[in-house]
Amino acid sequence: MKSFSKLITLIIAAVMAMSITVFAADSYFIDMPTTGSGNAYVENLTKIFEGIKEKTEGRWDYAIYDGAQLGTEAETFDATIFGTYPFSRTGTAVQMNTVKDLNFFNTPFLFDNLDQAVASIPGLEEALQPSYEAAGLHLIALETNGFRQLSSNREIKNLEDMKGLKIRTMEAPIQIAIWEALGTAPTPVSFSELYLALQQGTVDAQENPLDTIGNVHLYEQQKYIYLTNHMLQFNAFVVNKDFWDGLSAEDQKIISDVAHEVCAAEHAALPEADAAWVKVFEDAGVTVETPSAEFIESCRNATAGIRDMVKESMGDPAVFDTMIGAISK
């Protein structure tokens, strides 16, 4: 029934023909769906399309439909594959069922820091492009929206301190396996119930990017936040491949250049944004610490076996090694 409802949604959207208006051979009006509303996510999306509009001298124009007006992330991503909406920008987790090589980003402790991750993006984009094309898409740009960090009501200095820690995880086999390998007691809890679960002691720890920990006030129920940088989250800005192939080389370059410029600015702003959240947490009495290099290395070693699980989950396991090779040293 769920799949049927999704199909009906896509058919209705296609019939309404909301996605693209072509005024002339090289002029377009784009309807761009997003689930964000009044936040930095929508702001950056607006910057991309404003930049395209400016550099094409108004040949391209757009309307952004925020707040999931045109569907969920999964629905609008699928609609881009069908060509209903030419563009989609979602978290890579939403796209993994279709572009299975994105499961690579489930590998823990891939990156030492943000600078290394950002420097690796061009090579990662190149490695992923064939997988996107096989799905009928073209990858325009990857962007990171921050590392996931660990928060806890237990002080943690080494792996021994992790033993038996009741940590909320997503209900995903690889995520559960990661935290089992670290000695914790992973407990799947829906995100909507996480604050209450921490408050009631159902779980003692959780992991999310700092802005999530701050925006939904999870820090109010935690004594410690550890900047583990254990996993980096990515968004992917993609376009229907047939639509992309029909554009001029000039327009393709403009879209790619603008998207990468906006992503670069977002990456440059992340450290300042994270520092602001750290101040919020510390002002609230939460202890924020950067774990020792020895602790991070012990975590990396403990979870080394997860890489085999990740490889098996990818569309082409050989791409794993290609993407590892793309990571800046």
N, C-alpha and C positions, 0 to 999 in steps of 0.2 A: 504493500500500500504506500509506503514511504517513497519507493522508487517511482510508482505511478504518479504520485502527487508532484514529485520533482519534474517528471516528464511533462505533466500538464502545465506547470509553471513555465517551463522553457517554451512550450508551444504557444502559450498565451503571449509571452514576451516577444516571440518571433512574429506572431500575427500583428501585434501592435507596432512592430517595426520601429521601436524606440531607439535602437542602438546607434545607427549611423544615418546621417542625412548627407548625401553627396550633392552639393550645389553645382559643381563643375568638375571637370576631370581631376583637378588637384585641390579641391576645397572640400572640407569635411566638418560636420558637426557631430561630436561624440558624446553619447550618454555614458557616464562612468559610474558604475555602482560601487558602493563601499558600505561596510557595516559600522564604520566609525562614525562619531557624531561630535562635532565641536572640540576635537582634540588635535594633538600634533600629527597624528596619522592623516587626518583629513587635510590639515594645513599643508603637509608635504605633498600630498597628492595634488592639491590645488596649485602648488608651486610648479609641479611638473607640467600640468596642462597650460598654466599661464605662460610658462617659458616657451612651450611649443607654439602657442598662439602668437607670442611676441616675435619669435624667430621666423615664423612663416608669414609675418605681417598680416595676420588675421585670416589667412586661408584656412586655418584650423580654429575651431571654436568648440566649446564643450559645456556640459552641465554635469555637476556631480550630485548624485542621489545618495545621500548619506543615511545613517541610521537603519540600514538594511531595508530600505524602501523597495528595492528590486530583488530582494532575496538574501539568503545567508551567504557566507563566504563560499561554502561548498557549491551552492546552487549557481552563484554568479561565475565561479571558476568553470564549472561544467558548461555554462552558457557561452563562455568564451571559446571553449573547444568547438561547440556547435556553430559559433559565429554570430550568436544573438547579440552579444556585446563584444566589440573588438578587443578591448583591454580588460585585464584583471590584475589586481594587486592584493595578494593575501599572504598570510603566513605560510611558510613551506610545509608546515604540518598538515594544512588543508589539502595540499597538492600531492602528498606522498602516495596516496592510493593510486593515482594516475601516473605520476612521474616517480617511479619507485626508487630511482637512484638518489632521490632527495633524502632517503633514509640514512644516508651518510651522515647527516647532521645530528643523528641520534648517538653518534660516537662521543663518549665523554672525554673531557680533557684534551680536546683537539688543539686548542690554541692557548698559548701562554698569556697573551694579552690582546687588547683591541687593535693595536697597531699592526701586529702580525696578522690578525684576521682580515683587516681591511686590505693589507698588501696582498693577501691571498685571493681576494675576490675575482680579479680578472681571470686567473687560471681556473678557478672553480666554475665560473660562468662558461668558459670554453669547454670544460670537461662535461658539463651538464647539457650543453646545447643539443647534442644528438638525441638525448632522452626526451627533451621537450619537443623536438621536431617530430619524433616518432608518435607523440601524442597529439600532433596537429597544432603545435604552439611554437612560438619563438620567444626565447628568454631575452628580455631587454636589459634588466638589471637586477642584481641581488643587492639587498641592503640588510644590515644587521640592526636589530632594535634592542640589543643589549644582552649581556651575559645573565644566565640564571645563577642565583646565589642561594646559599643555605642559611636558614634562620632556625633557631632552636631555643628551647628553655633549659637545655643542658650545655654546660661549658665543654667545648671540644678542642683538644690540643693535639690529639693523635688518633689513629685508627681504633685503638682500644676504647676510646671514649665514644665511638660510634656504635658499639655493640648494643643491640637491642633497642636502639633509638626508634621510637614510633614516628615515622616520617610519612607525611601525606605524599602520595605519588599519583600521577595520572594512571588510568587503568589501561596500560599498554605494556606488553610483555618485555620489551627492551628496557623501558624505564624501571619496571619492577626488578629486573635482573641486575641493573646497575646498582641499585640500593641494597639488594641482597648481597652483592659482591663486596660492598663496603661494610657489611656486618649489621646493617640496620634492619628494622622490621617494617618494610614498606606496607603502607595501608592506603589502598585506593579510596579517595574521598572526592566527590564532585566539587568543582571549584566554588559553586554557589553555597556549599555547606562548610567550606574550609574555615572561615572565621569562627563559626560556632564550634567546630571540631577542636580548634586550638583552645578556645575559651573553656570548653568542658573537659579538656584533657584527653579526648579521644585520640589525638595525635599530639606529639610534643615538638614536632619540627615540620618544616615544609621547604620548598625551593621554588623561587620565581625571580624574575628580574626585579631590580630595585624599585622601578616605577610602579610595578604591580603591588609589591609589598607595601609601598606608600599609598597608592591611590585607593586601595581597598582596606587600608588600615590594619593589615595583618601584623605589623610591628607592635601594635597595642597589646598583642597576646604573646610576645616573644621577648626573651631577655638578651639574646645574642643574635647578631647577624655576621656571618662569615663570608668574606669576599672570595669565594672559591673559584669563580669563573669556570664552573665545571661544564657548562654547555652554553653555546651561543645560539640565540634565536635569529632566524632570517625571515625576511619577506622577499617575495619575488614578483617583479612587475613583468607581466607577460602579455603577448598579443596573439590573436589567432593567426596561424601561419599563412593561410591563403590571403587574408587581408594584408598582412605584412609584405608578402611577395608581390602584391599588386601596387605597392607604394613606390614612388620614385626613390632612387638612391639618395637624393638630397633630403627628402623627408625622413627616410630611415635614419640618416646620420643626425638630423636635428633631434629626433625623438630619443635616440640613444644617448647623444651628448647631454641633452637637458636632464634626462633621467639620472645619468651618472653624476652630473653636477649637483643635483638636489640630494642624492644619496651621500655624496662626499661631504656636503655641508652638514647633513644629519649625523654622519659618523664623527665629524669634528666637534659637534655639540654634545655628544654623549658623555664625555668625561665630566664636563661642567654640570650636566644634568644629574649625573650619579653623585657628584660631590654635594650637590644641593640636597639630595635625598639623605645622604649620610648625615648631614647636619640636622635634618628633621628628626632622624632616628635618635641621634645622640642627645638632642635637646629633650626628647621624650624619655630619656633614661636608658635607652637600649645601648648595649656595648657592641660596637662595630669593630671587627678585627680582620686583618689580612693574614691568612694562615701562612705558616712557614713553607719555604720551598720544599723542605723534606716531607712535610705532611702532604702537599699536593702530589709529589712524586710517588709517595706510598699509595695514594688514592689511584693514580694513573696505573701503577703496577697491579693493584688489586682488581681493577676493571679491564685489564688488557684482554681478557677472554671475551668481552662483549663485542670486540671487533668482528669475531667470527659470526655472531648473531646478526650484526649489522650487514655484513657481506651477504648473508643468506637472504636478507630482506630486500636487497637491492635488485633492480631489474637485471643488471649485468654486474656480477661480483667483481669483474676485472676493473670496473670503473672506480671501485674503492681505492685501488692502488694508484690509479691515475690522479684521483683527487687528493690522496695523501701526498703525492709528489707535487701537487699544485700549492701546497701550504708553504708559505714563505718561511725560510729558516732564519 
